[in-house]
């Protein structure tokens, strides 16, 4: 399994990754904001092929600004801004909860400001739903599939929290990690690298329920 992922007497244990506010940019927006053809790699991050870029942007909303927000590369087909609820409140907006990459119904109306220009988004702002990344090997080892839903427990003592209906993102493009935003991490008093435990599983096909008769 990936580093930090293991099976214990209490079930499957995976590392927590706190996903702070960040931006994924399209290639055209990289050019418009920074005047460069491609993002510069500052350091790789845990998910395969992704990196924290040297470039940052300011986010400007109706009621406030978030300066110096991290850009995560590589570029995508469409710009996406991922915020926690508290971040959205500072900007004065109410974006929907959505899986990363699912931008239908996402919010616009904020402006990204870089050193060479600015871009106002018509859509692309979300609060990213918590999710579990699973490597292909770990998914196969544990009998889990992309699209499954899990119940995941993290934290300790009175601050321990069980998060329900957590989406599984599995495959070769993923490294095993439970992603929470900063608000959720603060609620459970956890940090990146802490342990989370899978305590429940719901198959992706669970919507096709068998008929339960009175005799059953």
VEXDRENDO-365686 format. One record per atom (N, C-alpha, C): residue in three letters; z, y, x. Coordinates in pm, whole numbers, plus 50000, padded with zeros to 5 digits. Layout:
<atoms>
AlaZYX;...
</atoms>
This chain:
<atoms>
Unk500004987950082;Unk500005000050000;Unk500005012650085;Unk499725024050021;Unk499775036650093;Unk501185039150144;Unk501305047550247;Unk502615050750302;Unk503535056050194;Unk504725050250185;Unk505705054850087;Unk505635047749955;Unk504545040149929;Unk504425032749804;Unk504915018549827;Unk505755013449739;Unk506325000149760;Unk506794994349627;Unk507004981249625;Unk507624974749512;Unk509074971749548;Unk509994975849462;Unk511424973449486;Unk511964964749374;Unk513254961749382;Unk513894954049275;Unk513844961449142;Unk513704974749148;Unk513684982849027;Unk512264985748978;Unk511244979649042;Unk509874982148998;Unk509054988849106;Unk507944994649067;Unk507025001049162;Unk507525015149192;Unk507665018049321;Unk508145031049366;Unk507005038149439;Unk506725050649402;Unk505645058349463;Unk506175072049502;Unk505535078749596;Unk506015091949638;Unk505645102849539;Unk506485112849531;Unk506225124849451;Unk505415134649535;Unk504455141149470;Unk503735152249532;Unk503795164249440;Unk504455174849482;Unk504565186849399;Unk503295195049416;Unk502575196749306;Unk501295203849308;Unk501525218449270;Unk501525227049369;Unk501735241249344;Unk500455247849296;Unk500575259549238;Unk499385266449186;Unk498295267049292;Unk497075264749250;Unk495965265049343;Unk494665266849268;Unk493595268949345;Unk492275271749290;Unk491255262649356;Unk490365256949276;Unk489165250249325;Unk487995259649296;Unk487165262249396;Unk486095272049380;Unk484725265449380;Unk483815271249303;Unk482395267649314;Unk481825274149440;Unk480685268949487;Unk480055274449608;Unk479665289049589;Unk479175292549470;Unk478765306449446;Unk479955315749448;Unk481115311149401;Unk482305319649402;Unk482895320949542;Unk482745310649627;Unk483145312049768;Unk482355323349832;Unk481055323649808;Unk480215334149864;Unk480605347849809;Unk480845348649677;Unk481165361449615;Unk482515366949660;Unk483495358149680;Unk484855362549713;Unk485055365049862;Unk484415356549945;Unk484705357050089;Unk483485360550175;Unk482305360350117;Unk481105363450193;Unk480775353150299;Unk481175340550277;Unk480905329750372;Unk480245318250297;Unk479485309750367;Unk478775299050297;Unk479645287050260;Unk480795285350327;Unk481635273650301;Unk483085276950334;Unk483995269750268;Unk485415271350295;Unk485755265950435;Unk486755272050497;Unk487225267650628;Unk488465258850610;Unk488495247650678;Unk489605238150667;Unk490805243250747;Unk491925244950678;Unk493165247950750;Unk493915235150785;Unk494035226150687;Unk494655213050711;Unk494245203450600;Unk494125190650631;Unk493855180850526;Unk495095178950437;Unk494875175150312;Unk495975171650223;Unk495885156850189;Unk496835151750115;Unk496975137350098;Unk495785130750030;Unk495205137349930;Unk494095131149857;Unk492845130649945;Unk492185119249954;Unk491075117450048;Unk489975127950032;Unk489565133750144;Unk488465143250144;Unk488835157350103;Unk490055159650058;Unk490465172850015;Unk491245179950126;Unk491245193250120;Unk491935200950225;Unk492415214350171;Unk493465219350234;Unk493915232950210;Unk493035242150293;Unk492375251550227;Unk491455260550295;Unk492215272050362;Unk491605277650462;Unk492185289450526;Unk492135301550433;Unk491215301350338;Unk491035312550246;Unk492055312050131;Unk492455323750086;Unk493335325149969;Unk492785336049879;Unk493215335749751;Unk492775345849655;Unk493985351449582;Unk493835363549530;Unk494815369149436;Unk494315366449295;Unk495225362649205;Unk494905360749064;Unk495465372448985;Unk494625379148909;Unk495035390848833;Unk494845388048685;Unk495945389048610;Unk495915386848466;Unk496245399448389;Unk496355398448258;Unk496625410148175;Unk497965416948205;Unk498945409148255;Unk500285414648271;Unk500835413748415;Unk500095407648506;Unk500645406448640;Unk499655400048736;Unk500125398448860;Unk499295393148968;Unk500035382249044;Unk499305371949084;Unk499825361749175;Unk499055363249306;Unk499685368549410;Unk498955370849536;Unk498895358249622;Unk497865357349704;Unk497795347149807;Unk497815332949758;Unk497055329949653;Unk497045316449596;Unk496145307349680;Unk496625295449708;Unk495915285949791;Unk494585281649727;Unk493555280649809;Unk492285274749768;Unk492225260549824;Unk491875250949739;Unk491755237049780;Unk490275233149782;Unk489815227849893;Unk488435223749908;Unk488295208749901;Unk487045203949896;Unk485795211349908;Unk485435218449778;Unk484295225149777;Unk483865232249657;Unk483575222449544;Unk483625227649423;Unk483325219849303;Unk482165226349229;Unk481675219149129;Unk480595224649049;Unk481005236648967;Unk482295237748934;Unk482805248948854;Unk484195252648902;Unk484485265448905;Unk485795270248950;Unk486885266248850;Unk488015261748904;Unk489155257548823;Unk490425263248883;Unk491285268848798;Unk492575274248839;Unk493665265748774;Unk494565260148855;Unk495655251748805;Unk496985259048824;Unk497685261348713;Unk498935268948713;Unk500055260948650;Unk501285264648683;Unk502445260348606;Unk502645270348491;Unk503445266548393;Unk503705275448279;Unk504315288648325;Unk505215288048422;Unk505855300348469;Unk504845309548538;Unk503865303748609;Unk502795311748670;Unk501985318848561;Unk501635311248457;Unk500845317048347;Unk501595328448281;Unk502915327048265;Unk503715337648203;Unk503685350248288;Unk503715348848420;Unk503635360548508;Unk502305367848493;Unk501245360248468;Unk499935366448449;Unk499735371748308;Unk500545366948213;Unk500395371248074;Unk499345363547998;Unk499185350548031;Unk498185342147965;Unk498825329147916;Unk498135321847830;Unk498625309047778;Unk497525298547788;Unk497265293347908;Unk496235283147922;Unk496665269847862;Unk495695261447824;Unk496045248547765;Unk496465238547871;Unk497195228347827;Unk497495216847911;Unk496265207847913;Unk495795203948032;Unk494585195848042;Unk494585187948172;Unk493855176848171;Unk493635169348294;Unk492725177348386;Unk492995176648515;Unk492145183748611;Unk490695179548594;Unk489815189248589;Unk488395186648569;Unk487945186948425;Unk488875186848330;Unk488545187448187;Unk488655201948141;Unk487555209148147;Unk487605223648126;Unk487125228047989;Unk486685218847903;Unk486355222747767;Unk487615227947698;Unk487555239947643;Unk488725245947580;Unk489655252947678;Unk489295253247807;Unk490135260147904;Unk490035275247885;Unk490935282447951;Unk491075296847930;Unk490295304748034;Unk489845316447996;Unk489275326148090;Unk490125338748091;Unk489515349948133;Unk490195362748122;Unk491045366648240;Unk491035358848350;Unk491725363448470;Unk490675366148578;Unk491065374348675;Unk490155378348782;Unk490645372948915;Unk489745366848992;Unk490025362149126;Unk489555373049223;Unk490445377149314;Unk490135387949407;Unk490205382649550;Unk489095384049622;Unk489035380249762;Unk488745392349849;Unk488645390449979;Unk488415401850069;Unk487035408150057;Unk486075400749999;Unk484725405949990;Unk484255408549847;Unk485055404949747;Unk484615407149610;Unk485595401449510;Unk485185401949385;Unk486035396749278;Unk485175389749175;Unk485815380149104;Unk485135372249001;Unk486055371348880;Unk485545374748762;Unk486315372948639;Unk485835360248569;Unk486765351448538;Unk486415338448482;Unk486275339048331;Unk485225332448281;Unk485075330648136;Unk485835318448088;Unk486085308948179;Unk486875297048149;Unk487305290748281;Unk488115280248273;Unk488495273048394;Unk489965273348429;Unk490785280648349;Unk492215281548379;Unk492975271548294;Unk493775262748358;Unk494535252548286;Unk495945251448345;Unk496825245348267;Unk498055239448319;Unk497735224648337;Unk497715219948460;Unk497285206248486;Unk498335196348440;Unk497905186548360;Unk498825176148312;Unk499295167648430;Unk500575164048429;Unk501075155248534;Unk500295142048533;Unk500165135848650;Unk499335123948661;Unk499755116048785;Unk499335103448787;Unk499565094748902;Unk498225091548966;Unk498095094749094;Unk496955090149173;Unk497285076249227;Unk496335066949218;Unk496515053649276;Unk495315050249362;Unk495575045749483;Unk494485040649565;Unk493905028249498;Unk492665024849535;Unk492035012949478;Unk492845000449509;Unk493384999449630;Unk494164987649668;Unk495454986649587;Unk496154997849571;Unk497404997449494;Unk497134994549346;Unk496095000449290;Unk495764997749150;Unk495474982949130;Unk494724977049220;Unk494394962849210;Unk495644954249229;Unk496484957949326;Unk497694950249355;Unk498644950249236;Unk498724961349166;Unk499694962749059;Unk499094960748920;Unk497794957648912;Unk497174954948784;Unk497014967148696;Unk496804978848757;Unk496634991248683;Unk495204996148694;Unk494755003848593;Unk493375008548590;Unk493315023548565;Unk492215029548607;Unk491975043548578;Unk492015045648427;Unk492785055548382;Unk492915058348240;Unk494135052248175;Unk494825043048245;Unk496095037948192;Unk497095049448181;Unk498135047048107;Unk499225056748093;Unk500535050248134;Unk501355057848207;Unk502605052748261;Unk503785061148217;Unk504965054948219;Unk506225062248211;Unk506815062148351;Unk507145073948402;Unk507575075348541;Unk508905082648546;Unk509855077048620;Unk511195083048632;Unk511405088348773;Unk511955100348783;Unk512275105948914;Unk513505114748903;Unk514045118549017;Unk515295126049018;Unk516485116649012;Unk517665122349021;Unk518875114249019;Unk519995120648939;Unk520935112448899;Unk522105117448826;Unk521735124348697;Unk522435135348669;Unk522205142648544;Unk520855149548539;Unk520185151148655;Unk518875157748657;Unk517705147948650;Unk517975135048644;Unk516895125248639;Unk516075127148511;Unk514765125548523;Unk513855127448411;Unk512875115748405;Unk512615110748286;Unk511535101048265;Unk510395108248197;Unk509245108648265;Unk508045115148212;Unk507185104548145;Unk506795106948019;Unk506055097247942;Unk504565100647936;Unk503755090347912;Unk502315092147889;Unk501625098948007;Unk501955094448128;Unk501385100148250;Unk500055093348281;Unk498985101148295;Unk497645095848317;Unk497505090048457;Unk496835078348467;Unk496495072248594;Unk495095076448636;Unk494985081548759;Unk493685084348823;Unk493575074648939;Unk492725064348928;Unk492685053649026;Unk491285052149085;Unk491235048049212;Unk489965045449275;Unk489965049249422;Unk488805047849485;Unk488695050249629;Unk488955064749667;Unk488765074049572;Unk488955088349601;Unk490405092749589;Unk491325083249569;Unk492725086849543;Unk493665080249644;Unk494745087349676;Unk495865081849753;Unk497085081749662;Unk497885071349669;Unk498965069149572;Unk500025080149580;Unk500235086849465;Unk501165098049459;Unk501325102349313;Unk502535106349276;Unk502845111449142;Unk502835126649149;Unk501915133149079;Unk501755147649085;Unk502465154548969;Unk503375163449004;Unk504065172348911;Unk503775186648952;Unk503845195948855;Unk503775209948896;Unk505185214848933;Unk505265227148981;Unk506555232149031;Unk507615233048923;Unk507235236948802;Unk508225237648694;Unk508835224048667;Unk507985213748662;Unk508465200148635;Unk509325195048750;Unk508915198048873;Unk509695193848989;Unk511075200348989;Unk511135213148955;Unk512425219948949;Unk513315213948840;Unk512725210148726;Unk513505204348617;Unk514185191348660;Unk513485183448744;Unk514035170748788;Unk514695171548926;Unk514695183548986;Unk515275185649119;Unk514685176249222;Unk513345175449225;Unk512645167049324;Unk511705175649407;Unk511355170249524;Unk510435176849617;Unk509375166849660;Unk508325171749723;Unk507295162949775;Unk507915152949872;Unk507515140249857;Unk508045129649942;Unk509195122049880;Unk509835127549775;Unk510875120149706;Unk510265108249633;Unk511125099249589;Unk510655086949525;Unk510605088549373;Unk509565082849313;Unk509455081649168;Unk509245066849136;Unk509675062649019;Unk509605048448983;Unk508835046748853;Unk507875037648852;Unk507135034548730;Unk507985025348644;Unk508315029848523;Unk509215022248436;Unk508545017448308;Unk507315021548282;Unk506605017148162;Unk505115018148183;Unk504345010048111;Unk502885009548127;Unk502225007747992;Unk501155015347969;Unk500375014347846;Unk498905013547886;Unk498245002747849;Unk496855000647891;Unk495955011347833;Unk494875014247907;Unk493915024447863;Unk493295021047729;Unk493195008047697;Unk492565003747572;Unk493565002447458;Unk494765008147473;Unk495805005947373;Unk495445011347236;Unk494445020447227;Unk494075025847097;Unk493505015147005;Unk492965004047062;Unk492444993146982;Unk493594983546950;Unk494354986546850;Unk495564979246820;Unk495274967246729;Unk495924955946752;Unk495734944446662;Unk496354947146525;Unk495794940846425;Unk496364941946291;Unk497644933946284;Unk498734940246243;Unk500024933546228;Unk500264931246079;Unk500314918746038;Unk500494915545897;Unk501964914245863;Unk502254913145734;Unk503654911445691;Unk504244898745749;Unk503434887945756;Unk503934875445810;Unk504274876945959;Unk503434884446033;Unk503754887046173;Unk505074894246185;
</atoms>
